[in-house]
Amino acid sequence: MKKKVVVLAGDGIGPEIMASGVAVLKKAVENAEIQFEFEAHPFGGAGIDAKGAPLPEETLAACQSADAILLGAIGGPKWEHAAQTPEQGLLALRRALNLFANIRPIAVPDALLHLSPIKEEIVKGTDFIVVRELTSGIYFGEPRHLGAQEAYDTNRYHEEEIRRIMRQAFEIAQGRRKYILSVDKANVLATSKLWRKVAEEVAQEFPDCILEHQYVDSAAMRIIQNPTIFDVVVTENLFGDILSDEASVLPGTLGVLPSASHGEAGVSLYEPIHGSAPDIAGKNIANPVSMILSASLMLRQSFDMNQEADRIDRACFEAMEEGVLTKDLGGETSTTDFTAVILEKLS
Ligand SMILES: NC(=O)c1ccc[n+]([C@@H]2O[C@H](COP(=O)([O-])OP(=O)(O)OC[C@H]3O[C@@H](n4cnc5c(N)ncnc54)[C@H](O)[C@@H]3O)[C@@H](O)[C@H]2O)c1
């Protein structure tokens, strides 16, 4: 069976880590039933340079007809003052594909314990997923107003928007420890009161899972004080933005964290959580783990290829535990050498 994967390498370190991700994917699925056709398209700054727009029409059309999308990273000083910036291209792509669910796994492998800003005994064993609603809430609600003396935004959620992100969270939890923490501010916000009510209703559809609720302020503290208790954390757009960035400091580098964004039924997009790292671009020192793990998330969540994904994840964690580390982790291994080690482990 053939599946089309659109590859948007993007800018900065994007093409370097994408080369790693694609090489590892090809190796991992060599003998699988599903075979991938990779189709590369310009996007972000590369889209502006090649076609005059960060999201060229051909790129969007290819994404809309893809089975999955892999994105490296976009942006950089070169395009900061462009009429349309690379970042606008990314927002336009998310909107066009209606990618409402952002999934960020946060794991701290033993090899990275010493790099965490949190004490080893607290952070050891951290392994949870933040599920963030991505296309509604206060970032999109109308009316909004910025005046000289007064400004306001509108936090608005429709129950259907809450229901679909809740279902995503429960489905993910079913493949894990079946524990969902729904984060809100239901003691103050009307949107949170509706959020909590819908969460309880969706929980009825998943009797094998446990749902608990927590206010966002105390959840923010617990992520630092006791990160190992979490399994799946589901929350609205604003809270998810902040909590997932807070959680991303636990492993001590951005270079190992993947993410996925899902739409209702259509194509999903997989990308590292970090940006294009212009400060290290072109030096062959970027950590490709974030991209490789994004590719493994794609295997899991778009193609149900859990065995192949497990092998990729294991190879990455094993390599890091053996001391094969890129510069951001205090090592000397280059991007291409790290990739070669993973390919060898998968052979
Ligand atoms: N989804 C995206 O593509 C995305 C996300 C965030 C930022 N950006 C864009 O990226 C550009 C740079 O932004 P920034 O510098 O604030 O954030 P960044 O995430 O690119 O870099 C932050 C720091 O982390 C390091 N880093 C990031 N990824 C790494 C990796 N894989 N290996 C080793 N080190 C790594 C960088 O060298 C830098 O020191 C900006 O144009 C920004 O708008 C894009």
Ligand as a Chemical Component Dictionary entry (heavy atoms), coordinates in Angstrom:
data_LIG
# 
_chem_comp.id                   LIG 
_chem_comp.type                 NON-POLYMER 
_chem_comp.pdbx_formal_charge   0 
_chem_comp.three_letter_code    LIG 
# 
loop_
_chem_comp_atom.comp_id 
_chem_comp_atom.atom_id 
_chem_comp_atom.alt_atom_id 
_chem_comp_atom.type_symbol 
_chem_comp_atom.charge 
_chem_comp_atom.model_Cartn_x 
_chem_comp_atom.model_Cartn_y 
_chem_comp_atom.model_Cartn_z 
_chem_comp_atom.pdbx_ordinal 
LIG N1  N1  N 0  6.933  25.809 14.016 1  
LIG C1  C1  C 0  7.975  26.526 13.618 2  
LIG O1  O1  O 0  8.506  26.322 12.543 3  
LIG C2  C2  C 0  8.521  27.586 14.528 4  
LIG C3  C3  C 0  8.336  27.515 15.915 5  
LIG C4  C4  C 0  8.975  28.469 16.720 6  
LIG C5  C5  C 0  9.738  29.476 16.146 7  
LIG N2  N2  N 1  9.842  29.532 14.784 8  
LIG C6  C6  C 0  10.718 30.532 14.107 9  
LIG O2  O2  O 0  12.078 30.065 14.212 10 
LIG C7  C7  C 0  12.958 31.194 14.171 11 
LIG C8  C8  C 0  13.941 31.113 15.325 12 
LIG O3  O3  O 0  13.233 31.239 16.553 13 
LIG P1  P1  P 0  13.904 31.114 17.984 14 
LIG O4  O4  O 0  15.395 31.263 17.857 15 
LIG O5  O5  O -1 13.147 31.969 18.909 16 
LIG O6  O6  O 0  13.552 29.618 18.468 17 
LIG P2  P2  P 0  14.241 28.239 18.065 18 
LIG O7  O7  O 0  13.372 27.179 18.636 19 
LIG O8  O8  O 0  14.516 28.182 16.625 20 
LIG O9  O9  O 0  15.651 28.245 18.843 21 
LIG C9  C9  C 0  15.757 28.462 20.255 22 
LIG C10 C10 C 0  17.125 27.925 20.734 23 
LIG O10 O10 O 0  17.066 26.487 20.734 24 
LIG C11 C11 C 0  18.089 25.954 19.899 25 
LIG N3  N3  N 0  17.529 24.803 19.167 26 
LIG C12 C12 C 0  16.296 24.707 18.631 27 
LIG N4  N4  N 0  16.134 23.539 18.028 28 
LIG C13 C13 C 0  17.301 22.867 18.174 29 
LIG C14 C14 C 0  17.754 21.595 17.744 30 
LIG N5  N5  N 0  16.990 20.740 17.040 31 
LIG N6  N6  N 0  19.033 21.239 18.068 32 
LIG C15 C15 C 0  19.815 22.053 18.771 33 
LIG N7  N7  N 0  19.428 23.263 19.212 34 
LIG C16 C16 C 0  18.190 23.677 18.912 35 
LIG C17 C17 C 0  18.495 27.093 18.950 36 
LIG O11 O11 O 0  19.824 26.939 18.492 37 
LIG C18 C18 C 0  18.279 28.311 19.821 38 
LIG O12 O12 O 0  19.430 28.558 20.597 39 
LIG C19 C19 C 0  12.058 32.439 14.217 40 
LIG O13 O13 O 0  11.942 32.933 12.906 41 
LIG C20 C20 C 0  10.730 31.910 14.726 42 
LIG O14 O14 O 0  9.636  32.683 14.300 43 
LIG C21 C21 C 0  9.283  28.592 13.971 44 
# 
loop_
_chem_comp_bond.comp_id 
_chem_comp_bond.atom_id_1 
_chem_comp_bond.atom_id_2 
_chem_comp_bond.value_order 
_chem_comp_bond.pdbx_ordinal 
LIG N1  C1  SING 1  
LIG C1  O1  DOUB 2  
LIG C1  C2  SING 3  
LIG C2  C3  SING 4  
LIG C2  C21 DOUB 5  
LIG C3  C4  DOUB 6  
LIG C4  C5  SING 7  
LIG C5  N2  DOUB 8  
LIG N2  C6  SING 9  
LIG N2  C21 SING 10 
LIG C6  O2  SING 11 
LIG C6  C20 SING 12 
LIG O2  C7  SING 13 
LIG C7  C8  SING 14 
LIG C7  C19 SING 15 
LIG C8  O3  SING 16 
LIG O3  P1  SING 17 
LIG P1  O4  DOUB 18 
LIG P1  O5  SING 19 
LIG P1  O6  SING 20 
LIG O6  P2  SING 21 
LIG P2  O7  DOUB 22 
LIG P2  O8  SING 23 
LIG P2  O9  SING 24 
LIG O9  C9  SING 25 
LIG C9  C10 SING 26 
LIG C10 O10 SING 27 
LIG C10 C18 SING 28 
LIG O10 C11 SING 29 
LIG C11 N3  SING 30 
LIG C11 C17 SING 31 
LIG N3  C12 SING 32 
LIG N3  C16 SING 33 
LIG C12 N4  DOUB 34 
LIG N4  C13 SING 35 
LIG C13 C14 SING 36 
LIG C13 C16 DOUB 37 
LIG C14 N5  SING 38 
LIG C14 N6  DOUB 39 
LIG N6  C15 SING 40 
LIG C15 N7  DOUB 41 
LIG N7  C16 SING 42 
LIG C17 O11 SING 43 
LIG C17 C18 SING 44 
LIG C18 O12 SING 45 
LIG C19 O13 SING 46 
LIG C19 C20 SING 47 
LIG C20 O14 SING 48 
# 
